[in-house]
Amino acid sequence: MRLMGWAIALAAAGLTPVAAGAQTPEAAQPQVTSAAPAAAPAAAAPAPAAATPAPSIDYAAPTPGIGVPDGRKGVQDQVTAVGQQAADFHNHWLLLMCAVISVFVLALLLWTIFRYRRGANPTPSRTSHNTAIEIVWTLVPVLILVAIAIPSIRLIRAQYSPPPADVTVKVIGNQWYWTYQYPDNGGFEIVSNQLKEQKDAKPGERYRTDADGPPLLAVDERIVIPAGKIVKFIVTSNDVIHAFAVPAFWTKIDANPGRLNETWVKVDRPGVYFGQCSELCGARHGYMPIAVEVVPEATFNAWVASKGGTPKGAKPATEAAAPATAEAAAAPADNAAVEQPATNQAAVAQN
């Protein structure tokens, strides 16, 4: 009878229904495992592909009267505000002053020759001092120098007080070529060499055409800067002293090894502008041309992308892909957190 009672009790326990809302461990297990397949697609989602560089843009052909001398080698108009101020100071003030002084001295010399010649003045004057004349010839040169100094100091202050830069270009002189770096745009670098004439180029080697620029000034890689933006040039050298000079920008600054010199430009008119190394630097000093192409900002950004750089203000491709990768990696943890209450509830029911 005792054995029969134990059997009836065990049977009753096995047939007892589960409380409403409770789950057995076997029933709870599928809910936990079902989270894994749901998270798998998120974890396996591929990271966004890195941005491919934009196609390389074509260089603009030099425009007569804007960037290319057009037969007037070395003659380029000033295209910066500082350069125009300097040109006005030279053309409308210094030249006028020099002309007036030259005419006055020439007239005084001719009058002296004619008036005090031997035939007209047989007995020469023996005057040794004249206070009034001495005061005049002392004060007048002082006033002339002051008249030159005031606009000169104003011009120097404008030239060497740069506003905050929008673009920075590091210029490095080498024997006998230039290297340009863009630290604000990903730090990419270009190397610029003079283009040879067709008769001097080797088979298959690029040579100069009229679209590249005039002889001795055309290069294979131009500096490209955006129009209407403040561009700061940081100038140095890897070997001997060079000089970075672009006459149309009113820019000439030494490139000294172990030293960083700075200058700046703001060019509003697109075009192609030429310069040369202006410091004797060795046997091929005369073969270090500089070509600067000024383009609209959108074209500049496309050129930067074509060189593998990053337009200023845009995130590099690796940084842009990082948030998406982090979200994909966090997805499994979020799904597991959503399923966790069901597992805990099953454990409570089991207890």
RODO-2510 file (C-alpha; in nm, 4 decimals, decimal comma):
residues 351
     n   res          X          Y          Z
     1     m     0,0000     0,0000     0,0000
     2     r     0,2860     0,2343     0,0849
     3     l     0,4444     0,1701    -0,2561
     4     m     0,1115     0,2292    -0,4284
     5     g     0,0730     0,5649    -0,2457
     6     w     0,4151     0,6790    -0,3596
     7     a     0,3271     0,5848    -0,7184
     8     i    -0,0009     0,7794    -0,7073
     9     a     0,1779     1,0868    -0,5637
    10     l     0,4440     1,0820    -0,8352
    11     a     0,1811     1,0466    -1,1071
    12     a    -0,0158     1,3391    -0,9671
    13     a     0,2979     1,5532    -0,9584
    14     g     0,3791     1,4706    -1,3225
    15     l     0,0276     1,5634    -1,4391
    16     t     0,0146     1,8983    -1,2530
    17     p    -0,0321     2,1805    -1,5159
    18     v     0,2271     2,4593    -1,5395
    19     a     0,1161     2,7925    -1,3946
    20     a    -0,0131     3,0470    -1,6447
    21     g     0,2610     3,2637    -1,7907
    22     a     0,5414     3,0360    -1,6640
    23     q     0,7802     2,8599    -1,9021
    24     t     0,9839     2,5463    -1,8631
    25     p     1,3589     2,5631    -1,9295
    26     e     1,3002     2,3732    -2,2524
    27     a     1,0441     2,6314    -2,3634
    28     a     1,2646     2,9234    -2,2662
    29     q     1,5715     2,7902    -2,4438
    30     p     1,4473     2,8487    -2,7997
    31     q     1,3879     3,2164    -2,7213
    32     v     1,7481     3,2591    -2,6112
    33     t     1,8904     3,0778    -2,9098
    34     s     1,6581     3,2575    -3,1497
    35     a     1,8380     3,5828    -3,0702
    36     a     2,1586     3,4564    -3,2286
    37     p     2,0199     3,4162    -3,5820
    38     a     1,8609     3,7610    -3,5568
    39     a     2,1913     3,9182    -3,4563
    40     a     2,3985     3,7329    -3,7121
    41     p     2,2931     3,9385    -4,0155
    42     a     2,3715     4,2627    -3,8301
    43     a     2,7114     4,1346    -3,7230
    44     a     2,7869     4,0093    -4,0706
    45     a     2,6784     4,3320    -4,2401
    46     p     2,9708     4,4565    -4,4488
    47     a     3,1303     4,7878    -4,3523
    48     p     3,0680     5,0733    -4,5934
    49     a     3,3212     5,0741    -4,8726
    50     a     3,5917     5,3376    -4,8499
    51     a     3,5278     5,6388    -5,0680
    52     t     3,7075     5,6011    -5,3983
    53     p     3,9090     5,9019    -5,5140
    54     a     3,7334     6,1234    -5,7609
    55     p     3,8660     6,1069    -6,1149
    56     s     4,1620     6,3322    -6,1815
    57     i     4,0725     6,6693    -6,3276
    58     d     4,2385     6,8190    -6,6311
    59     y     4,4634     7,1163    -6,5810
    60     a     4,3380     7,4370    -6,7342
    61     a     4,5322     7,5690    -7,0293
    62     p     4,7035     7,9006    -6,9554
    63     t     4,4821     8,1893    -7,0602
    64     p     4,6480     8,4738    -7,2528
    65     g     4,6410     8,7924    -7,0517
    66     i     4,5610     8,6149    -6,7248
    67     g     4,8160     8,3538    -6,6414
    68     v     5,0474     8,3087    -6,9359
    69     p     5,2922     8,5742    -7,0546
    70     d     5,1610     8,5212    -7,4102
    71     g     5,4872     8,6235    -7,5711
    72     r     5,5518     8,8875    -7,3033
    73     k     5,7698     8,6654    -7,0867
    74     g     5,7796     8,7847    -6,7294
    75     v     5,4909     9,0292    -6,7718
    76     q     5,1962     8,9286    -6,5531
    77     d     4,9503     9,1624    -6,3882
    78     q     4,9234     9,1694    -6,0109
    79     v     4,6253     8,9590    -5,9017
    80     t     4,6391     8,9959    -5,5228
    81     a     4,5258     9,2929    -5,3153
    82     v     4,8754     9,3395    -5,1722
    83     g     5,0294     9,3137    -5,5183
    84     q     4,7890     9,5696    -5,6615
    85     q     4,8641     9,8030    -5,3712
    86     a     5,2374     9,7629    -5,4356
    87     a     5,1937     9,8172    -5,8099
    88     d     4,9912    10,1336    -5,7501
    89     f     5,2524    10,2608    -5,5055
    90     h     5,5265    10,1961    -5,7597
    91     n     5,3492    10,3217    -6,0711
    92     h     5,1601    10,6203    -5,9318
    93     w     5,3924    10,7428    -5,6590
    94     l     5,7513    10,6221    -5,6847
    95     l     5,7791    10,6582    -6,0621
    96     l     5,6181    11,0022    -6,0512
    97     m     5,8501    11,1127    -5,7724
    98     c     6,1548    10,9753    -5,9536
    99     a     6,0500    11,1492    -6,2738
   100     v     6,0039    11,4852    -6,1001
   101     i     6,3377    11,4602    -5,9193
   102     s     6,5177    11,3508    -6,2365
   103     v     6,3718    11,6368    -6,4404
   104     f     6,4562    11,8875    -6,1652
   105     v     6,8173    11,7663    -6,1329
   106     l     6,8623    11,7620    -6,5104
   107     a     6,7209    12,1131    -6,5432
   108     l     6,9428    12,2366    -6,2600
   109     l     7,2469    12,0755    -6,4213
   110     l     7,1733    12,2264    -6,7644
   111     w     7,1090    12,5691    -6,6144
   112     t     7,4382    12,5532    -6,4213
   113     i     7,6316    12,4470    -6,7314
   114     f     7,4807    12,7263    -6,9391
   115     r     7,4741    13,0026    -6,6775
   116     y     7,8176    12,9492    -6,5291
   117     r     8,0143    12,8600    -6,8369
   118     r     8,3470    13,0396    -6,8835
   119     g     8,2210    13,2729    -7,1548
   120     a     7,9233    13,3977    -6,9499
   121     n     8,1010    13,4018    -6,6133
   122     p     8,4711    13,4826    -6,6530
   123     t     8,5103    13,5545    -6,2801
   124     p     8,3791    13,2556    -6,0787
   125     s     8,2046    13,3059    -5,7471
   126     r     8,3991    13,2288    -5,4304
   127     t     8,0932    13,1686    -5,2090
   128     s     8,1608    12,8791    -4,9676
   129     h     7,8455    12,8777    -4,7480
   130     n     7,4771    12,9536    -4,7910
   131     t     7,2590    12,8749    -4,4913
   132     a     6,9266    12,8885    -4,6753
   133     i     7,0400    12,6507    -4,9495
   134     e     7,1875    12,4078    -4,6961
   135     i     6,8594    12,3982    -4,5012
   136     v     6,6631    12,3367    -4,8200
   137     w     6,8825    12,0551    -4,9497
   138     t     6,8649    11,8884    -4,6072
   139     l     6,4906    11,9182    -4,5421
   140     v     6,3700    11,8340    -4,8916
   141     p     6,5365    11,4865    -4,9023
   142     v     6,4046    11,4177    -4,5506
   143     l     6,0500    11,5013    -4,6593
   144     i     6,0900    11,2855    -4,9701
   145     l     6,2043    10,9886    -4,7598
   146     v     5,9117    11,0351    -4,5199
   147     a     5,6718    11,0445    -4,8151
   148     i     5,8188    10,7134    -4,9331
   149     a     5,8382    10,5528    -4,5880
   150     i     5,4735    10,5968    -4,4839
   151     p     5,3141    10,3998    -4,7718
   152     s     5,6053    10,1525    -4,7648
   153     i     5,5444    10,0684    -4,3983
   154     r     5,1722    10,0377    -4,4672
   155     l     5,2460     9,7968    -4,7526
   156     i     5,4866     9,5869    -4,5446
   157     r     5,2312     9,5625    -4,2644
   158     a     4,9670     9,4362    -4,5084
   159     q     5,2097     9,1867    -4,6594
   160     y     5,3309     9,0386    -4,3311
   161     s     5,0062     9,0437    -4,1292
   162     p     4,8219     8,7448    -4,2744
   163     p     4,4589     8,6714    -4,1848
   164     p     4,3629     8,3165    -4,0735
   165     a     4,4383     8,0703    -4,3520
   166     d     4,1776     7,8616    -4,5345
   167     v     4,4370     7,6409    -4,7051
   168     t     4,7973     7,5664    -4,6101
   169     v     5,0613     7,4587    -4,8616
   170     k     5,4082     7,3553    -4,7489
   171     v     5,6680     7,4382    -5,0136
   172     i     5,9971     7,2465    -5,0030
   173     g     6,2863     7,3403    -5,2286
   174     n     6,5199     7,0722    -5,3619
   175     q     6,8032     7,0657    -5,6130
   176     w     6,6405     7,1203    -5,8617
   177     y     6,2679     7,0693    -5,8199
   178     w     5,9860     7,1601    -5,5813
   179     t     5,7809     6,9475    -5,3438
   180     y     5,4375     7,0632    -5,2275
   181     q     5,2417     6,9246    -4,9322
   182     y     4,8826     6,9973    -4,8254
   183     p     4,8679     6,9375    -4,4464
   184     d     4,5089     7,0670    -4,4169
   185     n     4,3877     6,8206    -4,6799
   186     g     4,5195     6,4873    -4,5610
   187     g     4,8894     6,5653    -4,5958
   188     f     4,9311     6,4389    -4,9525
   189     e     5,2369     6,5455    -5,1494
   190     i     5,3149     6,6287    -5,5117
   191     v     5,6538     6,6675    -5,6793
   192     s     5,6947     6,9325    -5,9487
   193     n     5,9620     6,9225    -6,2196
   194     q     6,0169     7,1344    -6,5264
   195     l     5,8819     6,9824    -6,8462
   196     k     6,1383     6,9204    -7,1165
   197     e     6,0987     7,0299    -7,4738
   198     q     5,9964     6,7636    -7,7235
   199     k     6,3428     6,7475    -7,8785
   200     d     6,4996     6,6848    -7,5359
   201     a     6,2491     6,4293    -7,4055
   202     k     6,3202     6,0575    -7,4136
   203     p     6,0857     5,8205    -7,6010
   204     g     5,7619     5,7878    -7,4044
   205     e     5,8516     6,0748    -7,1696
   206     r     5,6087     6,3618    -7,1277
   207     y     5,7201     6,6854    -7,2889
   208     r     5,5977     7,0444    -7,2844
   209     t     5,3089     7,1615    -7,4992
   210     d     5,1540     7,5056    -7,5330
   211     a     4,8748     7,3908    -7,3012
   212     d     5,1314     7,3437    -7,0225
   213     g     5,2795     7,6914    -7,0466
   214     p     5,5715     7,8759    -7,2037
   215     p     5,9219     7,7281    -7,2313
   216     l     6,1245     7,7111    -6,9085
   217     l     5,8082     7,7764    -6,7039
   218     a     5,5887     7,4704    -6,7698
   219     v     5,5862     7,1949    -6,5055
   220     d     5,4424     6,8459    -6,4773
   221     e     5,2626     6,9190    -6,1468
   222     r     5,1161     7,2583    -6,0661
   223     i     5,0250     7,3964    -5,7280
   224     v     4,6453     7,4166    -5,7213
   225     i     4,4742     7,6621    -5,4856
   226     p     4,1113     7,7786    -5,4544
   227     a     4,0092     8,1218    -5,5753
   228     g     3,8983     8,3741    -5,3154
   229     k     4,0559     8,1850    -5,0227
   230     i     4,3445     8,2764    -4,7939
   231     v     4,6342     8,0445    -4,8797
   232     k     4,9340     8,0244    -4,6475
   233     f     5,2660     7,9048    -4,7872
   234     i     5,5133     7,7530    -4,5415
   235     v     5,8484     7,7564    -4,7205
   236     t     6,1625     7,5576    -4,6402
   237     s     6,4408     7,3641    -4,8131
   238     n     6,5910     7,0167    -4,8009
   239     d     6,9415     7,1143    -4,9130
   240     v     7,0599     7,4657    -5,0070
   241     i     6,8930     7,8070    -5,0037
   242     h     6,6207     7,8509    -5,2657
   243     a     6,3590     8,1236    -5,3075
   244     f     5,9891     8,0752    -5,3813
   245     a     5,8796     8,3614    -5,6066
   246     v     5,5583     8,4230    -5,8031
   247     p     5,5659     8,7813    -5,9360
   248     a     5,1917     8,7992    -6,0095
   249     f     5,1234     8,7328    -5,6386
   250     w     5,3830     8,9864    -5,5169
   251     t     5,5466     8,6895    -5,3442
   252     k     5,9154     8,6187    -5,2974
   253     i     6,0453     8,4430    -4,9885
   254     d     6,3602     8,2455    -4,9148
   255     a     6,3521     7,8694    -4,8633
   256     n     6,6192     7,8047    -4,6009
   257     p     6,7160     7,4558    -4,4802
   258     g     6,6171     7,4042    -4,1172
   259     r     6,3922     7,7114    -4,1122
   260     l     6,0230     7,7728    -4,1849
   261     n     5,9274     8,1003    -4,3547
   262     e     5,5681     8,2024    -4,4179
   263     t     5,3843     8,4115    -4,6714
   264     w     5,0243     8,4264    -4,7893
   265     v     4,8127     8,5092    -5,0926
   266     k     4,4478     8,5593    -5,1797
   267     v     4,3766     8,5365    -5,5514
   268     d     4,0248     8,6101    -5,6711
   269     r     4,0827     8,5615    -6,0436
   270     p     4,1227     8,2016    -6,1682
   271     g     4,4134     8,1411    -6,4002
   272     v     4,7620     7,9942    -6,4289
   273     y     5,0482     8,1959    -6,2834
   274     f     5,4193     8,1313    -6,3150
   275     g     5,7294     8,1912    -6,1082
   276     q     6,0820     8,0604    -6,0611
   277     c     6,3394     7,9904    -5,7954
   278     s     6,4963     8,3304    -5,7301
   279     e     6,8042     8,2356    -5,5289
   280     l     7,1165     8,0935    -5,6932
   281     c     7,1116     7,7282    -5,5850
   282     g     7,3474     7,5401    -5,8143
   283     a     7,4071     7,4353    -6,1713
   284     r     7,0390     7,3970    -6,2649
   285     h     6,9067     7,6962    -6,0737
   286     g     6,7429     7,8296    -6,3888
   287     y     6,5373     7,5113    -6,4302
   288     m     6,3181     7,5310    -6,1192
   289     p     5,9952     7,6887    -6,2462
   290     i     5,6798     7,7326    -6,0397
   291     a     5,3274     7,7087    -6,1800
   292     v     5,0208     7,7913    -5,9712
   293     e     4,6708     7,7194    -6,0966
   294     v     4,3883     7,9097    -5,9272
   295     v     4,0531     7,7330    -5,9630
   296     p     3,7021     7,7548    -5,8123
   297     e     3,6632     7,5859    -5,4744
   298     a     3,4598     7,2937    -5,6122
   299     t     3,7313     7,2213    -5,8679
   300     f     3,9958     7,2444    -5,5968
   301     n     3,8095     6,9911    -5,3810
   302     a     3,7825     6,7547    -5,6786
   303     w     4,1554     6,7906    -5,7436
   304     v     4,2346     6,7197    -5,3770
   305     a     4,0222     6,4036    -5,3902
   306     s     4,1933     6,2940    -5,7128
   307     k     4,5288     6,3139    -5,5327
   308     g     4,4035     6,0987    -5,2450
   309     g     4,3537     6,3927    -5,0097
   310     t     4,0543     6,5116    -4,8106
   311     p     3,8777     6,8442    -4,8731
   312     k     3,8958     7,0645    -4,5655
   313     g     3,6005     7,0018    -4,3350
   314     a     3,5241     6,6562    -4,4788
   315     k     3,5960     6,3428    -4,2765
   316     p     3,8444     6,0895    -4,4128
   317     a     3,6918     5,7648    -4,5417
   318     t     3,8276     5,5653    -4,2452
   319     e     3,6657     5,8007    -3,9952
   320     a     3,3352     5,7987    -4,1851
   321     a     3,3272     5,4181    -4,1836
   322     a     3,4030     5,3920    -3,8109
   323     p     3,0526     5,4900    -3,6795
   324     a     2,8795     5,2408    -3,9099
   325     t     3,1165     4,9641    -3,8020
   326     a     3,0575     5,0480    -3,4359
   327     e     2,6790     5,0325    -3,4853
   328     a     2,7050     4,6952    -3,6562
   329     a     2,9221     4,5585    -3,3762
   330     a     2,6802     4,6882    -3,1119
   331     a     2,3749     4,5253    -3,2747
   332     p     2,4275     4,1710    -3,1256
   333     a     2,4631     4,3143    -2,7771
   334     d     2,1406     4,5119    -2,8166
   335     n     1,9481     4,2044    -2,9370
   336     a     2,0789     3,9925    -2,6508
   337     a     1,9734     4,2618    -2,4069
   338     v     1,6198     4,2543    -2,5480
   339     e     1,5939     3,8754    -2,5020
   340     q     1,7437     3,8746    -2,1525
   341     p     1,4115     3,9343    -1,9615
   342     a     1,2594     3,6181    -2,1143
   343     t     1,5513     3,4099    -1,9899
   344     n     1,5258     3,5583    -1,6427
   345     q     1,1516     3,4960    -1,6395
   346     a     1,2029     3,1306    -1,7294
   347     a     1,4533     3,0931    -1,4505
   348     v     1,2032     3,2379    -1,2029
   349     a     0,9354     2,9985    -1,3257
   350     q     1,1730     2,7055    -1,2866
   351     n     1,2463     2,8051    -0,9294
***
